[in-house]
Amino acid sequence: MWRSKFLRGAVCLLQGADRCNPCKRFQVPLWRYLSFYQPSLHPLLQCPVKAPTWNRSEVKLRHAVPLYFYRTLRKDATSTIDFPLHPLTVTDIKQYLRSRDILFHDGYSCLHAPSIFLEPGSGKENHSLFINKTTGQFLCMETLVEGTWEDLQDCIEVMLNEGQTSISPNVLLGFPESVEEQEEREMELKEVQRIWSSSVPFSDLLEEEEQLVKTMFQIGKLTNATLKRFGVRLFKPTKSLVFPWFSGRDSGLRGVKLLSAAIKGDGQVVYTEATVPKVSSYHNLFGLPLIARKDVEVVLTAHELDSMAVSQATGVPSLALPRGVSCLPPILLPYLEQFKKVTLWLGGDMRSWEASKIFSRKLGLKRCSLVRPGEFQPCPSKALAKGKNLARIVKASIPAAHKSIVSFKQLREDVYGELANVEQVAGIVWTRFPELNRILKGHRKGELTVFTGPTGSGKTTFISEFALDLCMQGVNTLWGSFEINNVRLAKIMLTQFAKQRLEENLDQYDMWADKFEDLPLYFMTFHGQQNIKTVLETMQHAVYLYDISHVIIDNLQFMMGQENLSLDKFAVQDHIIGAFRKFATNSSCHVTLIIHPRKEEDDKDLQTASIFGTAKASQEADNVLILQEKKLVTCPGRRSLQVVKNRFDGDVGIFPLEFNKASLTFSAPVKGKQKLRKVKADKNDSTEETEEIEHKEKIKKTLKPTKAKTVKGSGPGKGPTDEENNL
Ligand SMILES: Nc1ncnc2c1ncn2[C@@H]1O[C@H](COP(=O)(O)OP(=O)(O)OP(=O)(O)O)[C@@H](O)[C@H]1O
């Protein structure tokens, strides 16, 4: 939301308005619920209610009435069904299609069926209807109609009720959006058109202007022909590159992504992205309009510039994911179904390597191959800039499907990668807890962390900030808060995010809530006792839908009551911890499990034995953290964090925590401005690094440090903040 305000602000300024139009205040929910309105999807996961994704203007009311009528009937019917329904499975989808005599066959991540949106004998290719096996999301590759499983079921029912064998793509009418949503959508489309029409193609730039922009974005090796083919333009007011979102070969503009460069105070060049519509609705596979139906091979990258580099250097079709390595939205999978070979070249670091392994599972291991990052295989745009042979790098990609038994020869490269990238292998470091980095070294996917502390000592409060810190760095996070409700938890997190009591600064609520809303943060809706199977099913679903890489379970005790009571308590606890351990490993997802201590003695620190009934549970955990509460007379309530187990490198230790009641934070306040250490290039630098430094100098000369300017908005929901103005 704040992005569209900013862009509206930028465009208003563009049009000579002396100030932003009064920014329309949007009542936006503070957090992002995972609540689908289609009961067929997991009802216990909630996400913003999404209207179907086809262009509403094509809809003809004539057809809509029966469908709308049908839906209203069914909606009432489902409201009487008790939750939880089981999440949709491929078996459910197959059973339904068979019951309607619709033939299908298995694809990679989708089922392929004859499209019901094509007149029989229309001469167009059959089996062009792709249905995602996990979510039911569908796409007709001929008409480009797409929608949810519920929408497809509705269309099939209406078609059968009318005794037809096909149905017009215009039949679909989503639930009427609220006036506000309709208004927001129209405003976004206007924004997109404004930005697009006021951007200029590179061929229209003056020579020196073109050179300056290419230097700024380090795309000197990309030709204007390539930029033109992909439709890239320059938005002059903010010197931003504009990447268009055309969803099909000949369809209209649905959105844009702006890439801007700015120089920070310390001389670092920072690249910032902004999308319209906002990032959660921005599902652009950049480069899609250039894909022909006959293409069977594609290179998937994490950035638009990388895609253009691959396409220009190798001639192989290439697409860029909308949100880099952070997620591969299932809604895009039907668009990738036609490819028999998918090469994932997501970047040059370990995070990209981890993501490519996870995404290849979603795409189907057999058809995927991965470009291993490394010194000689940076991201595509860097490889192009350094004159590397991109075709050879793509050719040298390794199959994602690995055999169950491997020799060291196959492991050799992975081992080297881990040794050469110690920092990245250590995981994501906390920005707010340097002491924790010193001991744990970082937060890694696939691990199980057990966290405990005395009752009422601040476990939830601490873990909330612990997880928020990682989420702010792009770690997709799922909360399972069985003890306190999501509103209260979100309020704690927002306070920690804003580092102030918003009760006393309500005029800033919208600004902070807009930023908070863009975090990759999701909540389960469980409360009170739950059984472990339902919780794990929901977590699995969330990992698939949102590429969750960190799940917090607060707390274990809420799953103890539902298990087989004939077992003794410790056996149940061991079973549950074992189940989370398995989930963490199989889903490459970090699980943080909060456990109430088994016994507490006021005058003694908690030990590992205080937590677990048996040694088994402590063996399953990779990390064991304890929030120690010193009940000292001198400083009552003094907390410390103790790491009693660290499987990654064995370091353990304890450090004090300073609790700030106003901001609910445990992180030590930053004392003064931390001077960023300048790393002097050492004498024997390789020529490449020297070139890199010279290049950076050149960019700094072209980029005048931007002076942050504030645009006074009107009352609540003020205009863009300083950093937004730096876009
Ligand atoms: N270090 C601290 N000093 C004082 N108050 C704190 C501290 N940490 C948390 N609190 C406050 O104590 C209350 C309980 O915090 P929290 O719910 O995080 O504890 P908890 O250990 O999760 O509780 P429970 O054991 O019931 O789950 C909250 O109001 C919180 O703001």
The ligand as an SDF file (V2000), in Angstrom:
LIG
                    3D

 31 33  0  0  0  0  0  0  0  0999 V2000
   12.3530   -9.1670   30.6560 N   0  0  0  0  0  0  0  0  0  0  0  0
   11.1230   -8.7980   31.0120 C   0  0  0  0  0  0  0  0  0  0  0  0
   10.9500   -7.9910   32.0530 N   0  0  0  0  0  0  0  0  0  0  0  0
    9.7190   -7.6110   32.4160 C   0  0  0  0  0  0  0  0  0  0  0  0
    8.5760   -7.9770   31.7760 N   0  0  0  0  0  0  0  0  0  0  0  0
    8.7170   -8.7880   30.7180 C   0  0  0  0  0  0  0  0  0  0  0  0
    9.9680   -9.2390   30.2870 C   0  0  0  0  0  0  0  0  0  0  0  0
    9.7650  -10.0300   29.1850 N   0  0  0  0  0  0  0  0  0  0  0  0
    8.4560  -10.0590   28.9560 C   0  0  0  0  0  0  0  0  0  0  0  0
    7.8150   -9.3010   29.8710 N   0  0  0  0  0  0  0  0  0  0  0  0
    6.3670   -9.0900   29.9700 C   0  0  0  0  0  0  0  0  0  0  0  0
    5.8650  -10.2270   30.6860 O   0  0  0  0  0  0  0  0  0  0  0  0
    4.5890  -10.6320   30.1370 C   0  0  0  0  0  0  0  0  0  0  0  0
    4.6680  -12.1120   29.7240 C   0  0  0  0  0  0  0  0  0  0  0  0
    5.5530  -12.2280   28.6050 O   0  0  0  0  0  0  0  0  0  0  0  0
    5.4790  -13.5490   27.6860 P   0  0  0  0  0  0  0  0  0  0  0  0
    4.0700  -13.8850   27.3690 O   0  0  0  0  0  0  0  0  0  0  0  0
    6.4080  -13.3310   26.5720 O   0  0  0  0  0  0  0  0  0  0  0  0
    6.0560  -14.6360   28.7050 O   0  0  0  0  0  0  0  0  0  0  0  0
    6.0190  -16.2030   28.4580 P   0  0  0  0  0  0  0  0  0  0  0  0
    7.2040  -16.8020   29.0550 O   0  0  0  0  0  0  0  0  0  0  0  0
    5.7830  -16.4810   27.0230 O   0  0  0  0  0  0  0  0  0  0  0  0
    4.7140  -16.5750   29.2730 O   0  0  0  0  0  0  0  0  0  0  0  0
    4.1040  -18.0320   29.3270 P   0  0  0  0  0  0  0  0  0  0  0  0
    5.0670  -18.8550   30.1320 O   0  0  0  0  0  0  0  0  0  0  0  0
    2.7820  -17.8520   29.9600 O   0  0  0  0  0  0  0  0  0  0  0  0
    4.0290  -18.4890   27.8930 O   0  0  0  0  0  0  0  0  0  0  0  0
    4.3490   -9.7310   28.9420 C   0  0  0  0  0  0  0  0  0  0  0  0
    3.4590   -8.6830   29.3160 O   0  0  0  0  0  0  0  0  0  0  0  0
    5.6920   -9.1240   28.6180 C   0  0  0  0  0  0  0  0  0  0  0  0
    5.5800   -7.8060   28.0750 O   0  0  0  0  0  0  0  0  0  0  0  0
  1  2  1  0
  2  3  1  0
  2  7  2  0
  3  4  2  0
  4  5  1  0
  5  6  2  0
  6  7  1  0
  6 10  1  0
  7  8  1  0
  8  9  2  0
  9 10  1  0
 10 11  1  0
 11 12  1  0
 11 30  1  0
 12 13  1  0
 13 14  1  0
 13 28  1  0
 14 15  1  0
 15 16  1  0
 16 17  2  0
 16 18  1  0
 16 19  1  0
 19 20  1  0
 20 21  2  0
 20 22  1  0
 20 23  1  0
 23 24  1  0
 24 25  2  0
 24 26  1  0
 24 27  1  0
 28 29  1  0
 28 30  1  0
 30 31  1  0
M  END
$$$$
